[in-house]
């Protein structure tokens, strides 16, 4: 019996996960939604969590997650015609 050859899914890519979870500070729910929208394939937030752990990417604490969720993004600065 041979091994089944599976293609690597986007959420399995360490660099992609670091970009989304660490740099963009997206939640596992948001990352799963992005994956579903871009790849048109089902993905559960628990799957994202599992791959974060496999890649030794530290998970946020509940307090950090809530802080990110409630962070207020300042509106863009409007400039006049001359600058």
Helices and strands as residue ranges (DSSP letters): G 10-12, H 14-17, I 18-23, H 28-39, H 45-54, H 62-69
